[in-house]
Amino acid sequence: MRAPLLSLFTAMLLLAGLAHAAPETGKVSVKSTAEVETEVMVKGKKEKKREPVAKAVPGTEIIYTNIFSNEGAKPAGNIVLTNPIPASTAYVGGSAFGANMDIAFSADGGKTYDAPEKIKIKTREGRERPALPSEYTHIRWTYKGELAAGKQGNAGFRAVIQ
């Protein structure tokens, strides 16, 4: 069980290091987090709560979030965030989020990106087939328009530790 834990923390470091924003103008910073969702009782009702990953085992679903902020005095455009799907995890299909963003995926190590229905994998026999969400290797978010000075947004996804 140590290997999945080590892989998780390595993945978190990769996530933080590889998530990036490439702004056209302005000054954009990015902070990446990895959290788990738990159920807690609040006044007799079950509520979901997120907390930082402290320990995780295979089967644990991790929520990876990039919070990007325009710390400049001018609007920032051309903001692109790219994340690898961490090693030893599988992307949870349909879980990518990001308001006002175009989301594209890669199944070839980040060489090409496209909409899920257009991503193909070559089989051993040389035929093409649709890629499964668990075969995605990277996710790319492109912010539509400009992010106003002092504003922030977030983008992320869920992955399960294998």
Residue pairs with C-beta under 8 A, 6 or more apart in sequence:
1 57
1 58
3 88
4 56
4 57
4 58
4 88
4 161
4 162
5 55
5 56
5 57
7 86
7 87
7 88
7 89
7 161
8 34
8 53
8 56
8 62
8 86
8 88
8 89
8 161
10 86
10 87
11 34
11 86
11 87
11 88
11 89
12 32
12 34
12 53
12 86
14 84
14 86
14 87
15 32
15 34
15 64
15 83
15 84
15 86
16 32
18 82
18 83
18 84
19 30
19 32
19 66
19 81
19 82
19 83
20 30
20 80
20 81
20 82
21 28
21 29
21 30
21 68
21 79
21 80
21 81
22 78
22 79
22 80
23 70
23 76
23 77
23 78
23 79
23 147
24 76
24 77
24 78
25 72
25 74
25 75
25 76
25 77
25 146
26 70
26 71
26 72
26 73
26 74
26 75
26 76
26 77
26 146
26 147
26 149
27 70
27 71
27 72
27 76
28 68
28 69
28 70
28 71
28 72
28 76
28 79
28 147
29 68
29 69
29 71
30 66
30 67
30 68
30 69
30 81
31 66
31 67
31 68
31 69
32 64
32 65
32 66
32 67
32 83
33 52
33 64
33 65
33 67
34 52
34 53
34 62
34 63
34 64
35 50
35 51
35 52
35 53
35 62
35 63
35 65
36 50
36 51
36 53
36 56
36 60
36 61
36 62
36 63
37 48
37 49
37 50
37 61
37 63
38 48
38 49
38 50
38 51
39 46
39 47
39 48
39 49
40 46
40 47
40 48
40 49
41 47
50 63
53 60
53 62
56 62
56 161
57 161
58 161
58 162
59 160
59 161
60 160
60 161
61 92
61 158
61 159
61 160
61 161
62 86
62 89
62 158
62 159
62 160
62 161
63 156
63 157
63 158
64 83
64 86
64 156
64 157
64 158
64 159
65 154
65 155
65 156
66 81
66 83
66 141
66 154
66 155
66 156
67 152
67 153
67 154
68 79
68 81
68 143
68 147
68 152
68 153
68 154
68 155
69 151
69 152
70 76
70 147
70 148
70 149
70 150
70 151
70 152
71 150
72 149
73 149
74 149
75 146
75 147
75 148
75 149
76 146
76 147
76 149
77 143
77 145
77 146
77 147
78 143
79 142
79 143
79 147
80 140
80 141
80 142
80 143
81 98
81 140
81 141
81 143
81 155
82 110
82 138
82 139
82 140
82 141
83 138
83 139
83 140
83 157
84 110
84 137
84 138
85 91
85 136
85 137
85 138
85 139
85 157
85 159
86 159
88 161
88 162
89 159
89 160
89 161
89 162
90 133
90 134
90 159
90 160
90 162
91 105
91 133
91 134
91 136
91 139
91 157
91 158
91 159
92 133
92 157
92 158
92 159
92 160
93 116
93 132
93 133
93 134
94 133
95 157
95 158
96 103
96 105
96 139
96 141
96 155
96 156
96 157
97 154
97 155
97 156
97 157
98 141
98 143
98 153
98 154
98 155
98 156
99 153
99 154
100 143
100 144
100 145
100 153
101 141
101 142
101 143
101 144
101 153
101 155
102 141
102 142
102 144
103 139
103 140
103 141
103 155
104 113
104 114
104 115
104 139
104 140
104 142
105 113
105 114
105 115
105 116
105 119
105 131
105 136
105 138
105 139
105 140
106 112
106 113
106 114
106 119
106 136
106 137
106 138
106 139
106 140
107 119
107 120
107 121
107 131
107 135
107 136
107 137
108 137
109 137
109 138
110 137
110 138
113 138
113 140
116 131
116 133
117 130
119 130
119 131
119 136
120 128
120 129
120 130
120 131
121 128
121 129
121 130
121 131
121 132
121 135
122 128
123 129
139 157
141 155
143 153
147 153
